[in-house]
Amino acid sequence: MNALKTTSAAARVAQTPIGSGFGATTTAEDVLAGRDLSNLTAIVTGGHSGLGLETTRALASAGAHVIVAARDQEAARAKTRDIANIEVERLDLSELASVRDFARRFLESGRHIDILIGSAGIMACPETRVGPGWEAQFATNHLGHYALVNLLWPALEGGARVVAVSSAGHHLSGIQWDDVQFAHGYDKWRAYGQSKTANALFAVHLDRLGRSEGVRAFSLHPGSILTPLQRHLTKDEMVDAGWIDADGNLADPTFKTPQQGAATQVWAATSTQLAGIGGVYCEDCEIAAPDESEAPSFVGVKPHAVDPEQAERLWALSAELTGIDAFAAVK
């Protein structure tokens, strides 16, 4: 227990901004200006849509070879046909069999992964059950990425960055330990918040387990951006939230462009400013400061999303649910 307390204190200290020089209006291209990534291989889940597409475009433009992992390969190829130096592979994060198949195919190629960005996700969807009855947001946003990283571990060892795309939505809910699958009353926003907290906690514990093998992990809030992520929301819901006006035009001046939204995940995946750092939650191309207020502020990171003890507990639960844990032998 003393070791866990020490780790927890270290995690709180780590959530300190470093003065990156970037900000909310920084674009992914700004982050990579002058960088040559031609010797790197990256996997981007959902790399053909929204922020994932802009991330793919930026990494590939800087020379990286990008594997776009997508459920719909035909749609992914259509969206990325103008981007050189990429390949498209099928991956459905809601199906463990699909995750296993993707990982097997990649490992058989004998390649090393330098960057893995978990950009795919769903938000505020109607109650949906996948696999053995798992709540779809928790399963797709968290469990699918958890399984993917663990299955690809042999290709990550030796030096890699894993980036879990979380959200300020984590302010809406911690892990609902007494009902993770929302079997007793579904709330689409609490379920989304839980899945985004899970993304952040996953990065905390993965970094703890992987740093001795040269693997560092990060989570982040990309900002508010109009992308296909809002496909499950009605126009009235977005008008009531103040995101768009009655004509469907952007109404919130704090919203970012997709290019700006992709910046923080690209920064977390590539920045030399983060050398020797890991397990932290970032926003606006910066390490986010803690937010210990009781109400959701949607700025900074809530303690429940970077707590090492909860991160370890979530890892154990994820291993139990999926039957997958690359680190089982060393625990």
LINCORVEN-V528904 format. One record per residue. N is the residue number from 1. RES is the residue in one letter. PSI is psi in radians with two decimals (999 if undefined). OMEGA is omega in degrees with one decimal (none if undefined). Layout:
N:RES:PSI:OMEGA
N:RES:PSI:OMEGA
This chain:
1:M:-0.63:178.1
2:N:-0.68:179.2
3:A:-0.70:179.0
4:L:-0.68:178.7
5:K:-0.70:177.9
6:T:-0.76:178.7
7:T:-0.73:-179.4
8:S:-0.75:178.2
9:A:-0.71:179.5
10:A:-0.66:179.7
11:A:-0.68:179.4
12:R:-0.69:179.2
13:V:-0.64:-176.3
14:A:-0.48:-180.0
15:Q:1.03:-180.0
16:T:2.15:179.3
17:P:2.54:-176.0
18:I:-0.02:-178.0
19:G:1.02:-174.1
20:S:-0.44:-176.3
21:G:-0.11:177.2
22:F:-3.13:-179.3
23:G:-2.84:-173.9
24:A:-0.48:-177.4
25:T:-0.02:177.1
26:T:2.45:176.3
27:T:2.89:177.3
28:A:-0.62:178.0
29:E:-0.65:176.5
30:D:-0.76:-178.7
31:V:-0.67:-174.0
32:L:0.14:-179.0
33:A:2.15:178.3
34:G:0.00:-179.1
35:R:2.47:174.6
36:D:1.92:-178.2
37:L:0.41:-172.1
38:S:-0.26:179.2
39:N:0.17:-174.4
40:L:2.57:173.8
41:T:2.27:-177.8
42:A:2.52:169.4
43:I:2.27:177.4
44:V:1.93:176.4
45:T:2.44:-175.6
46:G:0.54:-173.5
47:G:0.21:180.0
48:H:0.05:-173.0
49:S:2.46:174.0
50:G:-2.25:-179.1
51:L:-0.54:177.6
52:G:-0.70:179.0
53:L:-0.77:179.2
54:E:-0.58:176.3
55:T:-0.79:177.0
56:T:-0.81:-177.9
57:R:-0.77:-177.7
58:A:-0.81:-179.4
59:L:-0.77:-179.5
60:A:-0.67:178.8
61:S:-0.50:178.0
62:A:0.04:173.9
63:G:-0.15:-179.1
64:A:2.60:171.3
65:H:2.14:-171.7
66:V:2.22:171.6
67:I:2.00:177.8
68:V:2.01:-178.7
69:A:2.01:-172.1
70:A:2.55:177.6
71:R:-0.68:-179.1
72:D:1.70:-176.3
73:Q:-0.67:-178.6
74:E:-0.81:178.2
75:A:-0.69:-179.6
76:A:-0.73:179.0
77:R:-0.67:179.0
78:A:-0.71:-177.7
79:K:-0.39:-174.7
80:T:0.21:-174.0
81:R:-0.38:-179.0
82:D:0.08:-177.4
83:I:2.16:178.8
84:A:2.82:171.5
85:N:0.64:176.8
86:I:2.88:169.0
87:E:2.67:-178.2
88:V:2.26:178.5
89:E:2.58:-178.9
90:R:2.34:174.7
91:L:2.07:172.9
92:D:1.88:-174.4
93:L:-0.27:179.0
94:S:-0.07:-179.3
95:E:1.98:-179.3
96:L:-0.59:179.3
97:A:-0.69:178.6
98:S:-0.69:177.9
99:V:-0.78:178.3
100:R:-0.74:-178.6
101:D:-0.75:177.4
102:F:-0.85:-178.4
103:A:-0.73:179.4
104:R:-0.82:-179.3
105:R:-0.74:-178.8
106:F:-0.78:-179.0
107:L:-0.60:178.3
108:E:-0.38:178.6
109:S:-0.29:177.7
110:G:0.21:-177.5
111:R:2.73:174.6
112:H:2.54:175.6
113:I:2.18:177.2
114:D:-0.60:-177.2
115:I:2.31:171.4
116:L:2.08:-178.5
117:I:2.05:178.1
118:G:1.48:-174.9
119:S:-0.32:-178.9
120:A:2.57:177.5
121:G:2.93:175.5
122:I:2.71:-174.9
123:M:2.28:170.1
124:A:0.78:-180.0
125:C:2.80:172.6
126:P:2.76:-179.0
127:E:2.14:-177.7
128:T:2.42:178.3
129:R:2.37:178.4
130:V:2.88:178.9
131:G:-2.32:-178.4
132:P:0.62:179.8
133:G:0.27:179.9
134:W:2.52:172.4
135:E:2.31:-166.5
136:A:-0.65:-178.0
137:Q:-0.75:177.1
138:F:-0.71:-177.9
139:A:-0.82:-175.5
140:T:-0.86:-175.2
141:N:-0.65:-177.4
142:H:-1.10:-171.3
143:L:-0.68:179.1
144:G:-0.75:178.5
145:H:-0.65:175.7
146:Y:-0.87:-179.4
147:A:-0.72:-178.6
148:L:-0.86:-178.0
149:V:-0.74:179.6
150:N:-0.73:-179.9
151:L:-0.52:179.5
152:L:0.09:-174.6
153:W:-0.74:179.5
154:P:-0.46:179.7
155:A:-0.20:178.9
156:L:-0.55:-177.9
157:E:2.49:177.2
158:G:-0.15:177.7
159:G:1.86:179.5
160:A:2.81:170.3
161:R:2.32:176.4
162:V:2.19:-175.9
163:V:2.05:177.6
164:A:2.05:-178.9
165:V:1.77:178.6
166:S:-2.55:-179.1
167:S:2.75:170.0
168:A:-0.20:173.6
169:G:-0.30:177.8
170:H:-0.32:176.7
171:H:-0.39:-175.3
172:L:-0.41:-176.9
173:S:2.39:165.5
174:G:-2.95:176.1
175:I:2.25:179.6
176:Q:1.38:-170.0
177:W:-0.49:-179.1
178:D:-0.15:179.9
179:D:1.12:-176.2
180:V:-0.61:-176.6
181:Q:0.12:179.3
182:F:0.82:178.6
183:A:-0.34:-174.8
184:H:0.95:178.0
185:G:1.82:-175.9
186:Y:2.31:172.7
187:D:2.00:-171.3
188:K:-0.54:-178.5
189:W:-0.64:174.7
190:R:-0.66:178.3
191:A:-0.70:176.6
192:Y:-0.80:179.6
193:G:-0.74:177.7
194:Q:-0.75:-177.9
195:S:-0.58:179.9
196:K:-0.59:170.5
197:T:-0.72:179.2
198:A:-0.68:177.2
199:N:-0.76:-178.9
200:A:-0.76:179.4
201:L:-0.62:176.8
202:F:-0.78:179.8
203:A:-0.66:178.9
204:V:-0.86:-174.7
205:H:-0.61:176.2
206:L:-0.72:179.2
207:D:-0.69:178.7
208:R:-0.74:-178.4
209:L:-0.59:-170.2
210:G:-0.22:-172.3
211:R:-0.55:179.6
212:S:-0.33:177.4
213:E:0.23:177.1
214:G:0.23:179.6
215:V:2.14:177.5
216:R:2.56:-176.1
217:A:2.58:-178.3
218:F:2.69:169.4
219:S:2.95:-174.1
220:L:2.79:167.3
221:H:2.07:-177.8
222:P:-0.28:-173.3
223:G:3.07:176.6
224:S:2.18:-175.6
225:I:2.44:173.8
226:L:1.97:-179.3
227:T:3.12:175.5
228:P:-0.13:177.2
229:L:-0.47:-178.7
230:Q:0.23:-172.7
231:R:-0.38:-179.5
232:H:0.01:179.8
233:L:2.54:176.0
234:T:2.83:176.6
235:K:-0.73:-179.5
236:D:-0.68:178.4
237:E:-0.72:-178.2
238:M:-0.56:174.8
239:V:-0.80:179.9
240:D:-0.56:179.0
241:A:-0.20:-179.3
242:G:0.22:-178.9
243:W:-0.72:-179.9
244:I:2.86:175.8
245:D:-3.11:-176.1
246:A:-0.37:178.8
247:D:0.02:179.1
248:G:0.14:179.5
249:N:2.62:178.7
250:L:2.25:-177.4
251:A:-0.30:-177.3
252:D:1.97:-176.7
253:P:-0.20:179.1
254:T:-0.17:179.8
255:F:2.51:179.5
256:K:2.86:168.3
257:T:2.81:176.0
258:P:-0.62:178.9
259:Q:-0.67:175.8
260:Q:-0.63:179.9
261:G:-0.55:-179.8
262:A:-0.22:-170.6
263:A:-0.76:-173.5
264:T:-0.65:178.6
265:Q:-0.59:175.8
266:V:-0.70:177.5
267:W:-0.82:-179.8
268:A:-0.57:-176.9
269:A:-0.40:-169.7
270:T:-0.31:-168.6
271:S:2.31:174.1
272:T:-0.26:177.4
273:Q:-0.34:-178.4
274:L:0.18:177.8
275:A:2.29:179.5
276:G:0.08:-179.4
277:I:2.66:175.8
278:G:2.92:178.1
279:G:0.17:-176.0
280:V:2.78:177.2
281:Y:2.32:-174.1
282:C:2.77:171.1
283:E:2.58:-179.9
284:D:0.75:178.6
285:C:0.79:-177.5
286:E:2.68:171.8
287:I:2.23:-175.8
288:A:2.55:175.2
289:A:2.68:177.3
290:P:2.59:172.7
291:D:1.89:-176.1
292:E:0.26:175.5
293:S:2.72:-176.0
294:E:-0.69:-178.4
295:A:2.69:175.6
296:P:2.19:175.8
297:S:-0.35:-178.9
298:F:0.34:173.8
299:V:2.30:-178.1
300:G:-3.03:-175.5
301:V:2.32:177.4
302:K:2.53:-180.0
303:P:-0.58:-177.6
304:H:-0.27:-177.8
305:A:-0.14:179.6
306:V:0.35:-178.8
307:D:2.05:-175.7
308:P:-0.58:-179.7
309:E:-0.74:176.0
310:Q:-0.59:178.4
311:A:-0.74:178.5
312:E:-0.68:178.6
313:R:-0.72:178.6
314:L:-0.69:178.6
315:W:-0.79:179.8
316:A:-0.72:178.3
317:L:-0.73:-179.5
318:S:-0.68:176.8
319:A:-0.70:179.4
320:E:-0.76:-176.9
321:L:-0.70:-175.1
322:T:-0.37:-173.7
323:G:0.38:-176.0
324:I:2.27:175.6
325:D:1.83:-178.0
326:A:-0.29:-175.0
327:F:0.17:-175.4
328:A:-0.66:-174.9
329:A:-0.35:-175.5
330:V:0.05:-178.5
331:K:999:none
